Amino acid sequence: MRTEEDFIIGYLEAAEWCGIHDANEDAEEMASERDVDFTWDRDTAHEAAMDCLDFLATAPEGGIPEYGHPVYSDANLAGHDFWLTRNGHGAGFWDRGLGDLGKALTEHCKPYGEVCLFAGDDDVIYG
């Protein structure tokens, strides 16, 4: 079964993994060098959750394939793909072998635009 919470968690995990910017280093380097677990700014996390819920509520006909589908075994992976696709990474909905549905989900991401996140000196993620 699809859960919105798992979708949001997947989205946030993907954002932490590949979406945090610093002028001099990437998030993985920052985390390993500073030995930190990032936390999310409340407003930034809220905005991310609202984008995820809106995306799910307005997804094109056919929506996200039911979880248990060979491509999306759980909601976490679909949330991950929302982050990747909306930010123009080299993988995402269009790259999952979903055919026309993958193309439709990719198009559906475009109005959400890209998100730029950064880690503050306080190890909090801001957007």
C-alpha positions as CSV (number, residue, x, y, z in Angstrom):
1,M,0.0,0.0,0.0
2,R,1.1,3.5,-0.8
3,T,1.8,5.8,2.2
4,E,2.3,9.5,1.8
5,E,4.7,9.5,4.8
6,D,7.0,7.0,3.1
7,F,6.9,9.0,-0.2
8,I,7.9,12.1,1.8
9,I,10.7,10.2,3.6
10,G,12.1,9.0,0.2
11,Y,11.9,12.5,-1.2
12,L,13.8,13.9,1.8
13,E,16.4,11.1,1.8
14,A,17.1,11.8,-1.9
15,A,17.4,15.5,-1.2
16,E,19.9,14.9,1.5
17,W,21.9,12.4,-0.6
18,C,22.3,14.6,-3.7
19,G,20.6,17.9,-3.2
20,I,22.5,19.9,-0.5
21,H,24.8,22.5,-1.9
22,D,27.8,24.2,-0.4
23,A,30.1,26.6,-2.2
24,N,33.0,24.3,-1.6
25,E,31.9,20.7,-1.1
26,D,29.0,18.3,-1.5
27,A,26.7,17.1,1.3
28,E,28.4,13.7,1.6
29,E,31.7,15.3,2.1
30,M,30.3,17.8,4.5
31,A,28.6,15.1,6.6
32,S,31.6,12.8,6.8
33,E,34.0,15.7,7.5
34,R,31.9,17.2,10.2
35,D,30.5,13.8,11.4
36,V,27.0,15.1,11.5
37,D,23.5,14.0,10.8
38,F,21.7,16.9,9.2
39,T,18.4,18.1,10.5
40,W,15.8,19.9,8.4
41,D,14.6,23.5,8.9
42,R,10.9,23.2,9.9
43,D,9.7,25.5,7.1
44,T,11.8,23.8,4.5
45,A,10.6,20.3,5.5
46,H,7.0,21.6,5.6
47,E,7.3,23.0,2.1
48,A,8.9,19.7,0.9
49,A,6.0,17.7,2.4
50,M,3.4,20.0,0.9
51,D,5.0,19.6,-2.6
52,C,5.0,15.8,-2.2
53,L,1.4,15.7,-1.1
54,D,0.3,18.0,-3.9
55,F,2.2,15.9,-6.4
56,L,0.5,12.7,-5.2
57,A,-2.9,14.4,-5.2
58,T,-2.6,15.8,-8.7
59,A,-0.7,13.0,-10.4
60,P,-1.7,12.3,-14.0
61,E,-4.2,9.5,-14.7
62,G,-2.7,6.3,-13.8
63,G,-0.8,8.0,-10.9
64,I,2.1,6.4,-9.2
65,P,1.9,2.6,-9.9
66,E,0.6,0.7,-6.9
67,Y,3.3,-0.2,-4.5
68,G,4.3,-3.8,-5.0
69,H,4.7,-3.0,-8.7
70,P,8.1,-4.3,-9.9
71,V,9.3,-0.7,-10.3
72,Y,8.0,0.7,-7.1
73,S,8.2,-1.9,-4.4
74,D,7.5,0.9,-1.8
75,A,6.5,4.5,-1.6
76,N,10.0,5.5,-0.6
77,L,11.4,4.9,-4.1
78,A,8.7,6.9,-5.7
79,G,9.4,9.9,-3.4
80,H,13.1,9.5,-4.4
81,D,12.1,9.7,-8.1
82,F,10.1,12.8,-7.5
83,W,13.2,14.6,-6.1
84,L,15.4,13.4,-8.9
85,T,13.0,14.2,-11.7
86,R,12.0,17.7,-10.5
87,N,15.6,18.6,-10.2
88,G,16.7,17.3,-13.6
89,H,19.0,14.5,-12.5
90,G,19.9,11.7,-14.8
91,A,17.4,9.3,-13.4
92,G,13.8,9.4,-12.2
93,F,10.3,8.6,-13.4
94,W,11.2,8.8,-17.1
95,D,14.0,6.2,-16.5
96,R,12.0,3.4,-14.9
97,G,10.6,1.6,-17.9
98,L,7.1,3.0,-17.2
99,G,6.5,4.1,-20.8
100,D,3.8,6.7,-21.3
101,L,3.1,6.9,-17.5
102,G,6.8,7.6,-16.8
103,K,6.7,10.4,-19.4
104,A,3.5,11.8,-17.9
105,L,4.9,11.8,-14.4
106,T,8.0,13.5,-15.6
107,E,5.9,16.2,-17.3
108,H,3.9,16.5,-14.1
109,C,7.2,17.4,-12.2
110,K,8.0,20.4,-14.3
111,P,5.7,23.0,-12.6
112,Y,7.3,22.2,-9.3
113,G,10.7,23.4,-10.6
114,E,14.1,22.8,-9.1
115,V,14.9,23.1,-5.4
116,C,18.2,24.5,-4.1
117,L,19.0,23.3,-0.6
118,F,22.0,24.3,1.5
119,A,23.3,23.3,4.9
120,G,23.9,26.1,7.4
121,D,26.8,26.2,9.8
122,D,24.3,24.8,12.3
123,D,24.0,21.6,10.3
124,V,20.4,22.4,9.4
125,I,19.1,22.0,5.8
126,Y,17.5,25.1,4.4
127,G,15.8,25.8,1.1
